[in-house]
């Protein structure tokens, strides 16, 4: 079974999940901050089962398709530059990191080719997606890519929540929140997508491209094009009256509004507010997220 993920962290977790093995309490290479847990606590933390298969069967499509111009080819220099900006906006853009990103981009493109090859060979493909905008847009894109292939495609959509016990409910935003040993819990939610469904989701991708917006959000379970200032009211609502650090503002927003939006996008919009004079830089630093800001009035 080929597992398709739409974010790097969840892709890495799925590679571990495919043949997951609980670490050994006494001889494992696990390090701890603070007090080491008891063996009972350890077992609870790492409780889990393998999804089955091996890590080579994981394909990651982490192109952040909820942002930017998608009328341009996903494999273009435009998308590459957007992703480089995604990882360097905070000031970590030296030559070595940019070289690493160049290599990562080549790997991203190889992942698309791997997926096409698996589809050509008739492999069973399973898509793990959620209502996080980057994930749902990626899901539409992959359905559009797979619609011409004769292969079995199934999907597991991350539920809004899962009841873990009589007194505990876990809420979810994206697959990046799921520990490797716990992906197996969601396998009963898998369902095969019909040809009609795949073509319908593929058409959603075509609609997004025709919309020509540079930002997409999920509204009533569907990804749609929205204005670039769509989330600005959330930012304004959380801006304090006195001076503040950009990173703390973004952290508060991510904590209070788990919408699956990246810190990168919020930083871009905050920088836009600075450009328009709505916010003032009190202390400018190389690490952009560390700069101190305040309202202009």
C-alpha positions in Angstrom: 0.0 0.0 0.0 1.4 3.4 -1.0 0.7 6.1 1.6 0.4 9.7 0.3 0.9 12.5 2.8 0.8 16.3 2.3 3.2 17.6 4.9 6.8 16.9 5.7 6.3 16.2 9.4 3.4 13.8 8.8 5.3 12.2 6.0 8.2 11.5 8.3 5.9 10.1 11.0 4.2 7.8 8.5 7.6 6.4 7.4 8.1 5.4 11.1 4.5 4.2 11.3 4.8 1.7 8.4 6.9 -0.7 10.5 6.5 0.9 13.9 8.3 -0.7 16.9 7.9 0.5 20.4 11.3 1.6 21.8 12.8 -0.5 24.6 12.5 1.1 28.0 15.8 -0.1 29.4 18.1 -0.1 26.4 16.5 2.3 23.9 18.2 5.4 22.7 15.5 7.8 24.1 16.6 11.0 25.8 14.6 13.0 28.3 14.2 16.6 29.4 13.7 16.5 33.1 12.6 13.4 35.0 12.6 10.1 33.2 9.1 8.5 33.1 8.3 5.3 34.9 8.0 2.2 32.7 4.2 2.4 32.9 4.3 6.0 31.7 6.8 5.1 29.0 4.7 2.3 27.6 1.7 4.6 27.5 3.7 7.3 25.7 4.9 4.9 23.0 2.0 2.5 22.8 1.2 1.8 19.2 1.1 -0.6 16.2 2.6 -0.6 12.7 0.5 0.5 9.7 2.2 -2.3 7.7 4.7 -2.3 4.9 7.9 -0.3 4.9 9.1 3.4 4.8 9.8 3.3 1.0 6.1 3.1 0.4 5.5 6.6 1.7 5.1 9.5 -0.8 5.1 13.1 0.4 3.6 15.9 -1.6 4.5 19.0 0.7 4.0 21.8 -1.8 1.9 24.1 0.4 -0.8 24.4 -2.3 -3.1 26.5 -0.1 -0.9 29.6 -0.9 0.5 31.1 -4.0 -0.4 31.1 -7.7 -1.5 27.6 -8.7 -2.1 28.5 -12.3 1.7 28.2 -12.6 3.0 24.6 -12.8 3.5 23.0 -9.4 6.9 21.9 -10.6 8.0 25.5 -11.6 10.6 27.8 -10.3 7.8 29.9 -8.9 6.7 27.2 -6.5 10.3 26.4 -5.6 11.0 30.1 -4.7 7.8 30.2 -2.6 8.9 27.1 -0.6 12.4 28.6 -0.1 10.8 31.7 1.2 8.6 29.6 3.5 11.7 28.2 5.2 13.9 31.3 5.2 11.4 34.1 6.1 12.6 34.2 9.7 16.1 35.1 8.6 17.7 31.6 8.4 18.7 32.0 4.8 22.5 31.4 4.6 24.2 29.7 1.6 24.2 26.2 3.3 20.5 26.3 4.2 19.6 27.4 0.7 21.7 24.6 -0.8 19.8 22.2 1.4 16.5 23.6 0.2 17.7 23.2 -3.4 18.3 19.5 -2.8 14.9 19.2 -1.0 13.2 20.7 -4.0 14.7 18.0 -6.3 13.4 15.4 -3.8 9.9 17.0 -3.9 9.8 16.7 -7.7 11.0 13.1 -7.5 8.1 12.4 -5.2 5.6 13.4 -7.9 7.3 11.1 -10.3 7.3 8.2 -7.8 3.6 8.6 -7.3 3.0 8.6 -11.1 5.1 5.4 -11.4 3.2 3.7 -8.6 0.0 4.6 -10.3 1.2 3.3 -13.7 2.1 0.0 -12.1 -1.4 -0.3 -10.6 -0.3 0.0 -7.0 -3.0 0.6 -4.3 -2.7 4.2 -3.2 -4.0 5.6 0.1 -4.4 9.3 0.6 -4.2 10.7 4.2 -5.8 14.2 4.2 -7.5 16.6 6.5 -9.4 19.9 6.5 -6.2 21.8 7.0 -6.1 24.0 3.8 -2.6 22.8 2.6 -3.8 19.2 3.0 -7.2 19.5 1.3 -5.6 21.4 -1.6 -2.9 18.7 -1.9 -5.7 16.1 -1.9 -7.5 17.8 -4.8 -4.2 18.1 -6.7 -3.3 14.4 -6.3 -6.9 13.3 -7.3 -6.4 15.4 -10.5 -3.1 13.7 -11.1 -4.5 10.2 -10.5 -7.7 10.5 -12.4 -6.3 9.1 -15.6 -4.7 6.0 -14.0 -6.2 2.6 -13.5 -5.3 2.0 -9.9 -7.2 1.6 -6.7 -7.3 4.8 -4.7 -8.6 5.0 -1.1 -8.6 7.8 1.4 -8.6 8.4 5.2 -9.8 11.8 6.2 -8.6 13.0 9.7 -11.7 13.3 11.9 -12.4 16.5 13.7 -12.1 14.6 17.0 -11.8 11.1 18.5 -13.1 10.0 21.8 -10.3 8.2 23.6 -12.1 7.2 26.7 -15.3 8.0 28.7 -13.7 11.2 29.9 -11.2 12.2 27.2 -11.7 13.6 23.7 -8.8 14.5 21.4 -9.3 17.2 18.8 -7.3 17.3 15.5 -6.3 19.8 12.9 -3.8 18.0 10.7 -2.0 14.6 10.4 1.2 16.3 11.7 -0.3 16.1 15.2 -0.5 12.2 15.1 2.3 10.2 16.7 3.8 7.5 14.5 2.5 4.6 16.6 -1.1 5.9 16.5 -1.8 6.1 12.7 -3.2 2.6 12.9 -6.1 3.8 14.9 -7.5 5.6 11.9 -7.3 2.6 9.5 -11.0 1.7 10.1 -11.9 5.1 8.5 -10.4 4.1 5.2 -12.7 4.0 2.2 -12.1 3.4 -1.5 -12.8 6.4 -3.8 -14.9 5.7 -6.8 -13.9 6.9 -10.2 -16.7 9.5 -10.0 -15.4 10.7 -6.6 -11.9 11.1 -7.9 -13.0 13.0 -10.9 -15.2 15.3 -8.7 -12.3 16.1 -6.4 -10.1 16.6 -9.4 -12.6 19.1 -10.7 -12.3 21.0 -7.4 -8.6 21.4 -8.3 -9.5 22.8 -11.7 -12.0 25.2 -10.1 -9.3 26.5 -7.7 -7.0 27.1 -10.6 -9.7 28.9 -12.6 -10.4 31.1 -9.5 -6.9 32.5 -9.7 -6.8 33.5 -6.0 -3.4 33.3 -4.3 -4.8 32.1 -1.0 -7.2 29.2 -0.4 -9.2 28.4 2.8 -11.5 25.6 3.8 -15.1 26.7 4.1 -17.9 24.2 4.9 -15.5 21.4 4.1 -14.4 22.7 0.7 -11.3 24.5 -0.3 -12.1 27.8 -2.0 -10.1 30.8 -3.2 -10.3 33.8 -0.8 -8.7 37.3 -0.6 -5.2 37.5 0.8 -6.5 39.4 3.9 -8.9 36.6 4.7 -7.2 35.8 8.1 -6.2 39.4 8.9 -9.1 40.0 11.3 -7.7 37.1 13.4 -4.3 38.8 13.6 -5.8 42.2 14.5 -7.9 40.6 17.2 -4.9 39.2 18.9 -2.6 42.3 18.6 -1.9 43.6 22.1 -2.1 47.3 23.0 1.5 47.5 24.1 4.7 46.4 22.4 5.0 42.7 21.5 7.3 40.2 19.8 6.1 38.9 16.5 6.7 35.3 17.4 4.6 35.5 20.5 1.7 37.0 18.5 1.9 34.2 15.9 2.2 31.6 18.7 -1.0 32.9 20.3 -2.8 32.9 17.0 -1.8 29.3 16.2 -2.8 28.2 19.7 -6.2 30.0 19.8 -7.2 29.3 16.2 -6.1 25.8 15.1 -7.0 26.2 11.4 -4.1 24.5 9.8 -2.6 27.8 8.7 1.2 28.1 8.7 3.1 30.6 10.8 4.7 31.6 7.5 1.4 33.0 6.2 0.7 34.9 9.4 4.2 36.4 9.3 3.7 37.5 5.7 0.5 39.3 6.6 2.0 40.9 9.7 4.9 42.2 7.5 2.2 43.5 5.1 0.7 45.4 8.0 4.1 46.9 8.7 4.5 47.9 5.1 1.1 49.6 5.2 1.9 51.5 8.4 -0.6 49.6 10.5 2.2 48.3 12.7 5.6 49.9 13.6 8.9 48.1 14.1 10.2 49.1 17.5 13.3 46.8 17.4 14.4 45.2 14.1 16.3 41.9 14.2 17.8 39.5 11.6 15.4 36.8 12.9 12.2 38.4 11.7 10.0 36.6 14.1 12.0 38.1 17.0 11.4 41.7 16.1 9.4 43.9 18.5 6.3 45.6 17.1 3.5 47.9 18.2 0.4 49.4 16.8 0.9 52.7 14.9 -2.1 54.3 16.7 
